[in-house]
């Protein structure tokens, strides 16, 4: 079986595809413009199964009319990372699933809006809550599998939150999910303290609380992640257990931007959200 491309190569292929669509080219036209003999080669590049080297990159950028300096640098980072990343060796079996795509996107994103109606996003979970969610949410074969996945997430969290410049992260959380006793009452307290600590010490992280009194809100239809990249392009990810939907169409991204703004407007202010988290931690302190 052919090797599963690492997430960086898949992300680079997606950039090629998006640019081809913007130029209104089909695969045959793209192959001809890039100097390939068949559309199948262009398809392999877009799926990440054929590499683009640093030597080839200037040709791709020129043919596909990628002119903005930030976008050209973004493509260069993808090519370099795709050539050097050992994701498949470190995390066997993860490259083809939702985690592989998410791993790459969140590392590259300039900003992210994180919304899930069930639990805090993985980047913001305290260790006790994270492990409780992982143990409950998947059919793990052994404790070692759980430890491996916890390690994967810890590495990603460190890489994202220590990146320079760091991404801007906004997360809206409901009172209901904050009171859900994941990890017991101590889990509620530790998670509230963890979120308040992040919001106070990391300027790029904003945590907003939707209290019960907010009632219905635009995010009630389901979870999504809204990310923006150095290219200026945005994407929406709707993730499930075994698959994820990645949406890049500008009109859809704009709709989700509107939803995220309405959710932020309906939540408590950053200051009042911190006060809420402090009081919640006190309430569950035993």
Beta strands, then each sheet from edge to edge (+ up, - down):
strand 1: 111-115
strand 2: 168-174
strand 3: 205-210
strand 4: 224-228
strand 5: 234-239
strand 6: 244-247
sheet 1: 3+ 2+ 1+ 4- 5+ 6-
end
